[in-house]
Amino acid sequence: MTRRDFIITSLAAGAVTMVPRFAHAQAAKPYRIGVLLPSTGSGANYSERPIKGLPLIAAEINKRGGLLGKHPIELHFRDTQTKPDVGAREARSLILNEKVQTIIGAWSSAVAMAIQEVIHEYKVLHLSATSNSSKIVHENYTPWTFLFGPDSRMQSNSTVVAVTKMIKEKGWKTYVTLGLDYEWGRDAQKVFVTSLGQVSPQTKLVKEFWAKLGETDFTSYITAIMGLKPDFMFGAIAGKDNETFLQQAKASGLFRRIAYPGVFLPVTELMQQRKTLPRGIIGINRCPFFAHMDNPMMQQYVKLYQAKFGKEDYPDDFSCMYFDSLNALDQAITKAGSIDNEAVRKAMTGMAVNTCRGKLILRDCNNQLDCPSYVGEVVDVPEYPFPIFAPKTMIMVKGNEVWIPSCDEVRKMQKKRT
């Protein structure tokens, strides 16, 4: 085990012993999976639970002998450092040195798109469950990448659905945007502004603000936004930066003066900011466990997760989406009857997948999962020690309601690859 393996897997609270790299010497050929996630930096808080959860899922599959009952899963973790060149380098190393057949990750969309160039070259599967720029399944499309969360176009359009309703109810006329100045932030903001302009052209965008990835002081942005006095603001901020902004904005009184609908609030934020997160704020997330506790797969995963990490800990959006991606791989290999890369890719394309969010289709023209986005008001409930989205008023927007409706249009956007 290399030092990099140890550094990453040691963060996974016991993962090193759960999926030992050489534990299956007597079994059939192992199925090696590379996991590319940052253990430090802006995306670390969104990677913690996937890093903890993936070995649990792999261990459950390995209990029955592995994939097809005979190919035990090995997980090989690498730190991307949230840098595209590092992500691409580590992907190539995993493929050439560790002989992985699938890569899971990354957090940053820019890193994911760099990884796509490598996996397409070597014809290795790529399961993306955190990074979600729409370019991953459109402009930078490769048939080897499958996206298990709503892409940024779907997510922003879901916010537009909710915001349009609020504009009519509240008479809002002006807004500003604040985004992180990198691939996902730019893409999410662009889709929101474009889509809102189409359905509510009378609503005026007053100003765009852009903060650098890893920003620690949002004071100047907050002051400028309050000075403009818009009716509402849209944010494309995630990771540690999101937590920093929310705390500084709350302290400044921003949310008492300006509405902030559609802030990205995965379960990670709801748990980590349970004491400081403003109640009543309207947020959006991608795979909240509490919306699907009637689903047997979700029940199974929450039970498995808490058995290992305690009753106060829950899988977040990203952990649940990685649960779905690894289970989808299992289902595709079963369907193909083989672990051959090309056979599995063909089996997964257009496949109906049993997930912790229900049975969902992977769209055959771009490998995008037809998965919902969730918009709701942050409230306290007696069932959990942290706030969730109000169950009675939470809006679940289906993927096919907000993605590009025509596959012909999708194909026109896609990169032409050999």
Buried (B, 14 or more C-beta within 10 A) or exposed (E): EEEBBEBBBEBBBEBBEBBEBEBBEEEBEBBBBBBBBBBEBBBBBBBBBBBBBBBBBBBBBBEEBBBBEBBBBBBBBBBBBBBBEBBBBBBBBBBEEBBBBBBBBBBBBBBBBBBBBBBBBBBBBBBBBBBBBBBBBBEBBBBBBBBBBBBBBBBBBBBBBBBBEBBEEEEBBBBBBBBBBBBBBBBBBBBBBEBBBEEBEEBEBBBEBBBEBBBEEBEEBBEEBBEBEBBBBBBBBBBBBBBBBBBBBBEBEBBEEBBBBBBBBBBBBBBBBEEEBBEEBBBBBBBBBBBBEEBEBBBEBBEBBBEBBEEEBBBBBBBBBBBBBBBBBBBBBBBBEBBEBEBBBBBBBEBEBBBBBBEBBBBEBBBBBBBBBBBBBBBEEEEBEBBBBBEEEBBBBBBBBBBBEEEEEBEEBBEEEE
